[in-house]
Amino acid sequence: MLSLHLLLFGFGLLMVWRGWRMTEEVYHIATVSTGAVALIWGFAISPDEIQMTLEALSLGWLKLGRK
């Protein structure tokens, strides 16, 4: 149970990456959707420290993108 969130993060990233490389539209949508659900699920069950760190990193990334 300890590393289940890491497995879901990894699976979600892999599925999104594979989905973006597919050429067929139906498989592309299904694969990216599966990856997004796995990423959200992994984020929801992760500890608070990891959630806060990822939120801070994403806000910092958005702040750098505006320059």
HTML snippet that shows the backbone in 3Dmol.js (N, CA, C, O; Angstrom):
<script src="https://3Dmol.org/build/3Dmol-min.js"></script>
<div id="view" style="width:600px;height:400px;position:relative"></div>
<script>
const pdb = `
ATOM      1  N   MET A   1       0.817  -1.193   0.000  1.00  0.00           N
ATOM      2  CA  MET A   1       0.000   0.000   0.000  1.00  0.00           C
ATOM      3  C   MET A   1       0.858   1.254   0.000  1.00  0.00           C
ATOM      4  O   MET A   1       0.440   2.312  -0.471  1.00  0.00           O
ATOM      5  N   LEU A   2       2.064   1.120   0.536  1.00  0.00           N
ATOM      6  CA  LEU A   2       2.930   2.278   0.672  1.00  0.00           C
ATOM      7  C   LEU A   2       3.284   2.882  -0.680  1.00  0.00           C
ATOM      8  O   LEU A   2       3.283   4.105  -0.822  1.00  0.00           O
ATOM      9  N   SER A   3       3.582   2.068  -1.660  1.00  0.00           N
ATOM     10  CA  SER A   3       4.015   2.603  -2.939  1.00  0.00           C
ATOM     11  C   SER A   3       2.945   2.502  -4.029  1.00  0.00           C
ATOM     12  O   SER A   3       3.261   2.613  -5.214  1.00  0.00           O
ATOM     13  N   LEU A   4       1.709   2.299  -3.650  1.00  0.00           N
ATOM     14  CA  LEU A   4       0.653   2.202  -4.651  1.00  0.00           C
ATOM     15  C   LEU A   4       0.493   3.507  -5.415  1.00  0.00           C
ATOM     16  O   LEU A   4       0.233   3.487  -6.618  1.00  0.00           O
ATOM     17  N   HIS A   5       0.641   4.631  -4.743  1.00  0.00           N
ATOM     18  CA  HIS A   5       0.505   5.911  -5.426  1.00  0.00           C
ATOM     19  C   HIS A   5       1.630   6.103  -6.443  1.00  0.00           C
ATOM     20  O   HIS A   5       1.415   6.708  -7.493  1.00  0.00           O
ATOM     21  N   LEU A   6       2.827   5.593  -6.142  1.00  0.00           N
ATOM     22  CA  LEU A   6       3.925   5.685  -7.113  1.00  0.00           C
ATOM     23  C   LEU A   6       3.662   4.810  -8.335  1.00  0.00           C
ATOM     24  O   LEU A   6       3.977   5.198  -9.460  1.00  0.00           O
ATOM     25  N   LEU A   7       3.090   3.642  -8.115  1.00  0.00           N
ATOM     26  CA  LEU A   7       2.730   2.781  -9.242  1.00  0.00           C
ATOM     27  C   LEU A   7       1.672   3.441 -10.125  1.00  0.00           C
ATOM     28  O   LEU A   7       1.746   3.369 -11.351  1.00  0.00           O
ATOM     29  N   LEU A   8       0.693   4.081  -9.497  1.00  0.00           N
ATOM     30  CA  LEU A   8      -0.348   4.752 -10.281  1.00  0.00           C
ATOM     31  C   LEU A   8       0.212   5.957 -11.027  1.00  0.00           C
ATOM     32  O   LEU A   8      -0.168   6.206 -12.171  1.00  0.00           O
ATOM     33  N   PHE A   9       1.117   6.714 -10.388  1.00  0.00           N
ATOM     34  CA  PHE A   9       1.768   7.828 -11.082  1.00  0.00           C
ATOM     35  C   PHE A   9       2.531   7.327 -12.304  1.00  0.00           C
ATOM     36  O   PHE A   9       2.404   7.875 -13.399  1.00  0.00           O
ATOM     37  N   GLY A  10       3.323   6.279 -12.102  1.00  0.00           N
ATOM     38  CA  GLY A  10       4.116   5.728 -13.205  1.00  0.00           C
ATOM     39  C   GLY A  10       3.246   5.183 -14.328  1.00  0.00           C
ATOM     40  O   GLY A  10       3.513   5.420 -15.506  1.00  0.00           O
ATOM     41  N   PHE A  11       2.204   4.450 -13.952  1.00  0.00           N
ATOM     42  CA  PHE A  11       1.289   3.905 -14.955  1.00  0.00           C
ATOM     43  C   PHE A  11       0.584   5.027 -15.709  1.00  0.00           C
ATOM     44  O   PHE A  11       0.425   4.963 -16.928  1.00  0.00           O
ATOM     45  N   GLY A  12       0.161   6.056 -14.972  1.00  0.00           N
ATOM     46  CA  GLY A  12      -0.525   7.173 -15.612  1.00  0.00           C
ATOM     47  C   GLY A  12       0.374   7.919 -16.576  1.00  0.00           C
ATOM     48  O   GLY A  12      -0.045   8.254 -17.684  1.00  0.00           O
ATOM     49  N   LEU A  13       1.610   8.184 -16.164  1.00  0.00           N
ATOM     50  CA  LEU A  13       2.551   8.871 -17.057  1.00  0.00           C
ATOM     51  C   LEU A  13       2.858   8.032 -18.288  1.00  0.00           C
ATOM     52  O   LEU A  13       2.941   8.559 -19.397  1.00  0.00           O
ATOM     53  N   LEU A  14       3.028   6.725 -18.096  1.00  0.00           N
ATOM     54  CA  LEU A  14       3.291   5.842 -19.226  1.00  0.00           C
ATOM     55  C   LEU A  14       2.116   5.829 -20.204  1.00  0.00           C
ATOM     56  O   LEU A  14       2.318   5.894 -21.417  1.00  0.00           O
ATOM     57  N   MET A  15       0.911   5.747 -19.690  1.00  0.00           N
ATOM     58  CA  MET A  15      -0.264   5.696 -20.561  1.00  0.00           C
ATOM     59  C   MET A  15      -0.472   7.012 -21.309  1.00  0.00           C
ATOM     60  O   MET A  15      -0.828   7.003 -22.488  1.00  0.00           O
ATOM     61  N   VAL A  16      -0.256   8.131 -20.643  1.00  0.00           N
ATOM     62  CA  VAL A  16      -0.399   9.421 -21.329  1.00  0.00           C
ATOM     63  C   VAL A  16       0.674   9.554 -22.406  1.00  0.00           C
ATOM     64  O   VAL A  16       0.382  10.003 -23.514  1.00  0.00           O
ATOM     65  N   TRP A  17       1.906   9.169 -22.095  1.00  0.00           N
ATOM     66  CA  TRP A  17       2.982   9.245 -23.077  1.00  0.00           C
ATOM     67  C   TRP A  17       2.704   8.344 -24.281  1.00  0.00           C
ATOM     68  O   TRP A  17       2.895   8.748 -25.428  1.00  0.00           O
ATOM     69  N   ARG A  18       2.246   7.109 -24.001  1.00  0.00           N
ATOM     70  CA  ARG A  18       1.917   6.197 -25.103  1.00  0.00           C
ATOM     71  C   ARG A  18       0.727   6.692 -25.913  1.00  0.00           C
ATOM     72  O   ARG A  18       0.679   6.518 -27.130  1.00  0.00           O
ATOM     73  N   GLY A  19      -0.240   7.313 -25.227  1.00  0.00           N
ATOM     74  CA  GLY A  19      -1.424   7.807 -25.919  1.00  0.00           C
ATOM     75  C   GLY A  19      -1.118   8.937 -26.881  1.00  0.00           C
ATOM     76  O   GLY A  19      -1.713   9.019 -27.956  1.00  0.00           O
ATOM     77  N   TRP A  20      -0.194   9.812 -26.503  1.00  0.00           N
ATOM     78  CA  TRP A  20       0.151  10.930 -27.390  1.00  0.00           C
ATOM     79  C   TRP A  20       0.871  10.464 -28.638  1.00  0.00           C
ATOM     80  O   TRP A  20       0.876  11.167 -29.649  1.00  0.00           O
ATOM     81  N   ARG A  21       1.485   9.279 -28.582  1.00  0.00           N
ATOM     82  CA  ARG A  21       2.233   8.778 -29.732  1.00  0.00           C
ATOM     83  C   ARG A  21       1.365   7.953 -30.680  1.00  0.00           C
ATOM     84  O   ARG A  21       1.815   7.610 -31.774  1.00  0.00           O
ATOM     85  N   MET A  22       0.137   7.628 -30.290  1.00  0.00           N
ATOM     86  CA  MET A  22      -0.737   6.810 -31.137  1.00  0.00           C
ATOM     87  C   MET A  22      -1.332   7.663 -32.261  1.00  0.00           C
ATOM     88  O   MET A  22      -1.558   8.864 -32.108  1.00  0.00           O
ATOM     89  N   THR A  23      -1.574   7.009 -33.374  1.00  0.00           N
ATOM     90  CA  THR A  23      -2.128   7.723 -34.520  1.00  0.00           C
ATOM     91  C   THR A  23      -3.642   7.566 -34.639  1.00  0.00           C
ATOM     92  O   THR A  23      -4.317   8.454 -35.160  1.00  0.00           O
ATOM     93  N   GLU A  24      -4.175   6.451 -34.162  1.00  0.00           N
ATOM     94  CA  GLU A  24      -5.622   6.261 -34.241  1.00  0.00           C
ATOM     95  C   GLU A  24      -6.313   7.061 -33.162  1.00  0.00           C
ATOM     96  O   GLU A  24      -5.910   7.021 -32.000  1.00  0.00           O
ATOM     97  N   GLU A  25      -7.351   7.789 -33.536  1.00  0.00           N
ATOM     98  CA  GLU A  25      -7.994   8.734 -32.629  1.00  0.00           C
ATOM     99  C   GLU A  25      -8.693   8.048 -31.449  1.00  0.00           C
ATOM    100  O   GLU A  25      -8.609   8.530 -30.319  1.00  0.00           O
ATOM    101  N   VAL A  26      -9.363   6.955 -31.695  1.00  0.00           N
ATOM    102  CA  VAL A  26     -10.104   6.280 -30.619  1.00  0.00           C
ATOM    103  C   VAL A  26      -9.135   5.746 -29.568  1.00  0.00           C
ATOM    104  O   VAL A  26      -9.359   5.928 -28.371  1.00  0.00           O
ATOM    105  N   TYR A  27      -8.063   5.089 -30.003  1.00  0.00           N
ATOM    106  CA  TYR A  27      -7.085   4.553 -29.062  1.00  0.00           C
ATOM    107  C   TYR A  27      -6.345   5.682 -28.351  1.00  0.00           C
ATOM    108  O   TYR A  27      -6.008   5.558 -27.174  1.00  0.00           O
ATOM    109  N   HIS A  28      -6.097   6.760 -29.045  1.00  0.00           N
ATOM    110  CA  HIS A  28      -5.448   7.926 -28.449  1.00  0.00           C
ATOM    111  C   HIS A  28      -6.284   8.479 -27.297  1.00  0.00           C
ATOM    112  O   HIS A  28      -5.762   8.713 -26.207  1.00  0.00           O
ATOM    113  N   ILE A  29      -7.556   8.685 -27.530  1.00  0.00           N
ATOM    114  CA  ILE A  29      -8.450   9.233 -26.501  1.00  0.00           C
ATOM    115  C   ILE A  29      -8.582   8.256 -25.330  1.00  0.00           C
ATOM    116  O   ILE A  29      -8.543   8.673 -24.172  1.00  0.00           O
ATOM    117  N   ALA A  30      -8.737   6.970 -25.620  1.00  0.00           N
ATOM    118  CA  ALA A  30      -8.904   5.978 -24.557  1.00  0.00           C
ATOM    119  C   ALA A  30      -7.644   5.856 -23.701  1.00  0.00           C
ATOM    120  O   ALA A  30      -7.734   5.753 -22.478  1.00  0.00           O
ATOM    121  N   THR A  31      -6.484   5.866 -24.331  1.00  0.00           N
ATOM    122  CA  THR A  31      -5.240   5.704 -23.593  1.00  0.00           C
ATOM    123  C   THR A  31      -4.924   6.927 -22.749  1.00  0.00           C
ATOM    124  O   THR A  31      -4.522   6.792 -21.593  1.00  0.00           O
ATOM    125  N   VAL A  32      -5.100   8.114 -23.307  1.00  0.00           N
ATOM    126  CA  VAL A  32      -4.833   9.334 -22.547  1.00  0.00           C
ATOM    127  C   VAL A  32      -5.835   9.471 -21.399  1.00  0.00           C
ATOM    128  O   VAL A  32      -5.471   9.918 -20.311  1.00  0.00           O
ATOM    129  N   SER A  33      -7.076   9.095 -21.631  1.00  0.00           N
ATOM    130  CA  SER A  33      -8.080   9.151 -20.559  1.00  0.00           C
ATOM    131  C   SER A  33      -7.742   8.182 -19.437  1.00  0.00           C
ATOM    132  O   SER A  33      -7.871   8.530 -18.263  1.00  0.00           O
ATOM    133  N   THR A  34      -7.312   6.981 -19.777  1.00  0.00           N
ATOM    134  CA  THR A  34      -6.904   6.013 -18.764  1.00  0.00           C
ATOM    135  C   THR A  34      -5.723   6.536 -17.958  1.00  0.00           C
ATOM    136  O   THR A  34      -5.697   6.407 -16.734  1.00  0.00           O
ATOM    137  N   GLY A  35      -4.753   7.121 -18.637  1.00  0.00           N
ATOM    138  CA  GLY A  35      -3.600   7.688 -17.947  1.00  0.00           C
ATOM    139  C   GLY A  35      -3.977   8.847 -17.042  1.00  0.00           C
ATOM    140  O   GLY A  35      -3.437   8.975 -15.943  1.00  0.00           O
ATOM    141  N   ALA A  36      -4.895   9.691 -17.488  1.00  0.00           N
ATOM    142  CA  ALA A  36      -5.319  10.823 -16.665  1.00  0.00           C
ATOM    143  C   ALA A  36      -6.040  10.349 -15.411  1.00  0.00           C
ATOM    144  O   ALA A  36      -5.832  10.904 -14.332  1.00  0.00           O
ATOM    145  N   VAL A  37      -6.879   9.336 -15.539  1.00  0.00           N
ATOM    146  CA  VAL A  37      -7.580   8.801 -14.366  1.00  0.00           C
ATOM    147  C   VAL A  37      -6.578   8.188 -13.390  1.00  0.00           C
ATOM    148  O   VAL A  37      -6.706   8.375 -12.181  1.00  0.00           O
ATOM    149  N   ALA A  38      -5.586   7.462 -13.895  1.00  0.00           N
ATOM    150  CA  ALA A  38      -4.577   6.857 -13.018  1.00  0.00           C
ATOM    151  C   ALA A  38      -3.754   7.937 -12.316  1.00  0.00           C
ATOM    152  O   ALA A  38      -3.437   7.797 -11.135  1.00  0.00           O
ATOM    153  N   LEU A  39      -3.401   9.019 -13.033  1.00  0.00           N
ATOM    154  CA  LEU A  39      -2.657  10.110 -12.404  1.00  0.00           C
ATOM    155  C   LEU A  39      -3.474  10.786 -11.309  1.00  0.00           C
ATOM    156  O   LEU A  39      -2.952  11.068 -10.230  1.00  0.00           O
ATOM    157  N   ILE A  40      -4.735  11.045 -11.577  1.00  0.00           N
ATOM    158  CA  ILE A  40      -5.586  11.690 -10.574  1.00  0.00           C
ATOM    159  C   ILE A  40      -5.783  10.777  -9.371  1.00  0.00           C
ATOM    160  O   ILE A  40      -5.763  11.237  -8.229  1.00  0.00           O
ATOM    161  N   TRP A  41      -5.970   9.504  -9.617  1.00  0.00           N
ATOM    162  CA  TRP A  41      -6.165   8.551  -8.535  1.00  0.00           C
ATOM    163  C   TRP A  41      -4.887   8.430  -7.692  1.00  0.00           C
ATOM    164  O   TRP A  41      -4.950   8.401  -6.463  1.00  0.00           O
ATOM    165  N   GLY A  42      -3.747   8.359  -8.352  1.00  0.00           N
ATOM    166  CA  GLY A  42      -2.485   8.296  -7.626  1.00  0.00           C
ATOM    167  C   GLY A  42      -2.225   9.549  -6.815  1.00  0.00           C
ATOM    168  O   GLY A  42      -1.695   9.475  -5.707  1.00  0.00           O
ATOM    169  N   PHE A  43      -2.594  10.704  -7.361  1.00  0.00           N
ATOM    170  CA  PHE A  43      -2.430  11.953  -6.619  1.00  0.00           C
ATOM    171  C   PHE A  43      -3.369  12.001  -5.417  1.00  0.00           C
ATOM    172  O   PHE A  43      -2.994  12.505  -4.359  1.00  0.00           O
ATOM    173  N   ALA A  44      -4.570  11.489  -5.569  1.00  0.00           N
ATOM    174  CA  ALA A  44      -5.556  11.551  -4.487  1.00  0.00           C
ATOM    175  C   ALA A  44      -5.164  10.671  -3.300  1.00  0.00           C
ATOM    176  O   ALA A  44      -5.464  11.021  -2.159  1.00  0.00           O
ATOM    177  N   ILE A  45      -4.506   9.544  -3.541  1.00  0.00           N
ATOM    178  CA  ILE A  45      -4.154   8.659  -2.435  1.00  0.00           C
ATOM    179  C   ILE A  45      -2.736   8.881  -1.924  1.00  0.00           C
ATOM    180  O   ILE A  45      -2.307   8.211  -0.985  1.00  0.00           O
ATOM    181  N   SER A  46      -2.011   9.801  -2.523  1.00  0.00           N
ATOM    182  CA  SER A  46      -0.641  10.054  -2.064  1.00  0.00           C
ATOM    183  C   SER A  46      -0.651  10.838  -0.752  1.00  0.00           C
ATOM    184  O   SER A  46      -1.637  11.510  -0.450  1.00  0.00           O
ATOM    185  N   PRO A  47       0.424  10.765   0.031  1.00  0.00           N
ATOM    186  CA  PRO A  47       0.498  11.497   1.293  1.00  0.00           C
ATOM    187  C   PRO A  47       0.455  13.017   1.073  1.00  0.00           C
ATOM    188  O   PRO A  47       0.728  13.512  -0.020  1.00  0.00           O
ATOM    189  N   ASP A  48       0.108  13.730   2.134  1.00  0.00           N
ATOM    190  CA  ASP A  48      -0.034  15.182   2.044  1.00  0.00           C
ATOM    191  C   ASP A  48       1.262  15.866   1.626  1.00  0.00           C
ATOM    192  O   ASP A  48       1.220  16.848   0.884  1.00  0.00           O
ATOM    193  N   GLU A  49       2.408  15.375   2.082  1.00  0.00           N
ATOM    194  CA  GLU A  49       3.683  16.000   1.745  1.00  0.00           C
ATOM    195  C   GLU A  49       3.951  15.956   0.242  1.00  0.00           C
ATOM    196  O   GLU A  49       4.445  16.923  -0.338  1.00  0.00           O
ATOM    197  N   ILE A  50       3.622  14.835  -0.374  1.00  0.00           N
ATOM    198  CA  ILE A  50       3.822  14.705  -1.816  1.00  0.00           C
ATOM    199  C   ILE A  50       2.840  15.598  -2.566  1.00  0.00           C
ATOM    200  O   ILE A  50       3.210  16.217  -3.563  1.00  0.00           O
ATOM    201  N   GLN A  51       1.604  15.673  -2.107  1.00  0.00           N
ATOM    202  CA  GLN A  51       0.619  16.528  -2.755  1.00  0.00           C
ATOM    203  C   GLN A  51       1.043  17.995  -2.703  1.00  0.00           C
ATOM    204  O   GLN A  51       0.961  18.702  -3.708  1.00  0.00           O
ATOM    205  N   MET A  52       1.495  18.450  -1.543  1.00  0.00           N
ATOM    206  CA  MET A  52       1.919  19.846  -1.417  1.00  0.00           C
ATOM    207  C   MET A  52       3.147  20.135  -2.264  1.00  0.00           C
ATOM    208  O   MET A  52       3.260  21.212  -2.850  1.00  0.00           O
ATOM    209  N   THR A  53       4.069  19.181  -2.331  1.00  0.00           N
ATOM    210  CA  THR A  53       5.264  19.368  -3.155  1.00  0.00           C
ATOM    211  C   THR A  53       4.901  19.465  -4.630  1.00  0.00           C
ATOM    212  O   THR A  53       5.402  20.341  -5.335  1.00  0.00           O
ATOM    213  N   LEU A  54       4.039  18.577  -5.100  1.00  0.00           N
ATOM    214  CA  LEU A  54       3.635  18.620  -6.508  1.00  0.00           C
ATOM    215  C   LEU A  54       2.859  19.892  -6.833  1.00  0.00           C
ATOM    216  O   LEU A  54       3.012  20.455  -7.917  1.00  0.00           O
ATOM    217  N   GLU A  55       2.034  20.344  -5.906  1.00  0.00           N
ATOM    218  CA  GLU A  55       1.301  21.592  -6.128  1.00  0.00           C
ATOM    219  C   GLU A  55       2.249  22.783  -6.195  1.00  0.00           C
ATOM    220  O   GLU A  55       2.083  23.659  -7.043  1.00  0.00           O
ATOM    221  N   ALA A  56       3.241  22.823  -5.309  1.00  0.00           N
ATOM    222  CA  ALA A  56       4.213  23.917  -5.327  1.00  0.00           C
ATOM    223  C   ALA A  56       5.039  23.893  -6.611  1.00  0.00           C
ATOM    224  O   ALA A  56       5.313  24.943  -7.193  1.00  0.00           O
ATOM    225  N   LEU A  57       5.437  22.699  -7.056  1.00  0.00           N
ATOM    226  CA  LEU A  57       6.192  22.594  -8.304  1.00  0.00           C
ATOM    227  C   LEU A  57       5.358  23.040  -9.506  1.00  0.00           C
ATOM    228  O   LEU A  57       5.869  23.718 -10.397  1.00  0.00           O
ATOM    229  N   SER A  58       4.090  22.664  -9.533  1.00  0.00           N
ATOM    230  CA  SER A  58       3.254  23.057 -10.670  1.00  0.00           C
ATOM    231  C   SER A  58       2.993  24.563 -10.676  1.00  0.00           C
ATOM    232  O   SER A  58       2.954  25.180 -11.741  1.00  0.00           O
ATOM    233  N   LEU A  59       2.814  25.154  -9.499  1.00  0.00           N
ATOM    234  CA  LEU A  59       2.643  26.609  -9.454  1.00  0.00           C
ATOM    235  C   LEU A  59       3.918  27.337  -9.864  1.00  0.00           C
ATOM    236  O   LEU A  59       3.861  28.351 -10.560  1.00  0.00           O
ATOM    237  N   GLY A  60       5.065  26.822  -9.436  1.00  0.00           N
ATOM    238  CA  GLY A  60       6.336  27.413  -9.859  1.00  0.00           C
ATOM    239  C   GLY A  60       6.552  27.284 -11.352  1.00  0.00           C
ATOM    240  O   GLY A  60       7.079  28.196 -11.990  1.00  0.00           O
ATOM    241  N   TRP A  61       6.143  26.143 -11.917  1.00  0.00           N
ATOM    242  CA  TRP A  61       6.283  25.939 -13.352  1.00  0.00           C
ATOM    243  C   TRP A  61       5.377  26.905 -14.124  1.00  0.00           C
ATOM    244  O   TRP A  61       5.769  27.431 -15.165  1.00  0.00           O
ATOM    245  N   LEU A  62       4.175  27.132 -13.610  1.00  0.00           N
ATOM    246  CA  LEU A  62       3.275  28.079 -14.256  1.00  0.00           C
ATOM    247  C   LEU A  62       3.814  29.500 -14.158  1.00  0.00           C
ATOM    248  O   LEU A  62       3.680  30.285 -15.097  1.00  0.00           O
ATOM    249  N   LYS A  63       4.422  29.831 -13.027  1.00  0.00           N
ATOM    250  CA  LYS A  63       4.992  31.160 -12.836  1.00  0.00           C
ATOM    251  C   LYS A  63       6.154  31.383 -13.808  1.00  0.00           C
ATOM    252  O   LYS A  63       6.280  32.470 -14.372  1.00  0.00           O
ATOM    253  N   LEU A  64       6.998  30.379 -14.011  1.00  0.00           N
ATOM    254  CA  LEU A  64       8.117  30.508 -14.951  1.00  0.00           C
ATOM    255  C   LEU A  64       7.632  30.580 -16.387  1.00  0.00           C
ATOM    256  O   LEU A  64       8.268  31.224 -17.221  1.00  0.00           O
ATOM    257  N   GLY A  65       6.524  29.933 -16.688  1.00  0.00           N
ATOM    258  CA  GLY A  65       6.000  29.931 -18.055  1.00  0.00           C
ATOM    259  C   GLY A  65       5.459  31.264 -18.499  1.00  0.00           C
ATOM    260  O   GLY A  65       5.336  31.504 -19.700  1.00  0.00           O
ATOM    261  N   ARG A  66       5.132  32.136 -17.575  1.00  0.00           N
ATOM    262  CA  ARG A  66       4.564  33.446 -17.922  1.00  0.00           C
ATOM    263  C   ARG A  66       5.626  34.449 -18.319  1.00  0.00           C
ATOM    264  O   ARG A  66       5.297  35.478 -18.910  1.00  0.00           O
ATOM    265  N   LYS A  67       6.897  34.187 -18.013  1.00  0.00           N
ATOM    266  CA  LYS A  67       7.966  35.140 -18.334  1.00  0.00           C
ATOM    267  C   LYS A  67       8.341  35.127 -19.774  1.00  0.00           C
ATOM    268  O   LYS A  67       9.225  35.876 -20.188  1.00  0.00           O
TER     269      LYS A  67
END
`;
const viewer = $3Dmol.createViewer("view");
viewer.addModel(pdb, "pdb");
viewer.setStyle({}, {cartoon: {color: "spectrum"}});
viewer.zoomTo();
viewer.render();
</script>
